[in-house]
Amino acid sequence: MFPISKYNRASALVFQIRTAAQRGDIMPKILVTGGAGFSGSHVVNLFLAKGYEVVVLDDLSTGRLSNAHPDARFYQMDIRF
């Protein structure tokens, strides 16, 4: 019997996740930083239209809460160190 490498296990896991997503068992998730800004809000809209579950992180320093899509989970925070 051949040993299973880390690469093979990772590949198998990615395949299982993709297969489950294609069947509709899981909803793919995406994180958008700056999702309440002009450009970021369009990115959020695109991913929501494609069926992704979207999480938005924005500190609202230049973005607006009104730009945040109501179907996306929104967190107001600054992620800088």
C-alpha positions as semicolon CSV with decimal commas, in nm:
position;residue;x (nm);y (nm);z (nm)
1;M;0,000;0,000;0,000
2;F;0,127;0,345;-0,091
3;P;0,136;0,620;0,171
4;I;-0,105;0,910;0,116
5;S;0,083;1,236;0,083
6;K;-0,038;1,568;0,217
7;Y;-0,088;1,681;-0,142
8;N;-0,315;1,386;-0,222
9;R;-0,523;1,442;0,092
10;A;-0,562;1,813;0,011
11;S;-0,660;1,731;-0,347
12;A;-0,917;1,480;-0,224
13;L;-1,062;1,735;0,017
14;V;-1,088;2,002;-0,254
15;F;-1,261;1,749;-0,481
16;Q;-1,510;1,659;-0,206
17;I;-1,589;2,025;-0,139
18;R;-1,637;2,101;-0,509
19;T;-1,860;1,797;-0,553
20;A;-2,073;1,892;-0,252
21;A;-2,103;2,250;-0,378
22;Q;-2,211;2,128;-0,722
23;R;-2,478;1,908;-0,565
24;G;-2,599;2,203;-0,360
25;D;-2,509;2,043;-0,027
26;I;-2,299;2,343;0,074
27;M;-2,306;2,704;-0,032
28;P;-1,968;2,847;-0,127
29;K;-1,857;3,140;0,089
30;I;-1,655;3,444;-0,002
31;L;-1,507;3,724;0,208
32;V;-1,495;4,072;0,054
33;T;-1,293;4,338;0,231
34;G;-1,406;4,689;0,146
35;G;-1,744;4,558;0,034
36;A;-1,928;4,880;0,125
37;G;-1,719;5,091;-0,111
38;F;-1,803;5,163;-0,473
39;S;-1,596;4,885;-0,630
40;G;-1,637;4,638;-0,346
41;S;-2,016;4,665;-0,352
42;H;-2,016;4,564;-0,719
43;V;-1,795;4,266;-0,637
44;V;-2,041;4,166;-0,362
45;N;-2,334;4,192;-0,604
46;L;-2,153;3,973;-0,857
47;F;-2,080;3,696;-0,606
48;L;-2,435;3,705;-0,466
49;A;-2,573;3,674;-0,820
50;K;-2,355;3,365;-0,869
51;G;-2,497;3,203;-0,554
52;Y;-2,215;3,262;-0,307
53;E;-2,272;3,339;0,059
54;V;-2,094;3,672;0,102
55;V;-1,935;3,816;0,415
56;V;-1,829;4,181;0,401
57;L;-1,567;4,349;0,619
58;D;-1,548;4,726;0,593
59;D;-1,447;5,001;0,835
60;L;-1,665;5,255;0,648
61;S;-1,376;5,502;0,632
62;T;-1,451;5,564;0,263
63;G;-1,744;5,329;0,199
64;R;-2,108;5,373;0,295
65;L;-2,338;5,139;0,479
66;S;-2,600;5,212;0,215
67;N;-2,371;5,042;-0,042
68;A;-2,373;4,716;0,156
69;H;-2,604;4,454;0,008
70;P;-2,875;4,340;0,251
71;D;-2,817;3,972;0,162
72;A;-2,449;3,987;0,261
73;R;-2,338;3,946;0,621
74;F;-2,177;4,277;0,715
75;Y;-1,914;4,342;0,982
76;Q;-1,786;4,691;1,049
77;M;-1,423;4,660;1,151
78;D;-1,073;4,776;1,075
79;I;-0,835;4,490;0,999
80;R;-0,513;4,693;0,993
81;F;-0,249;4,624;1,256
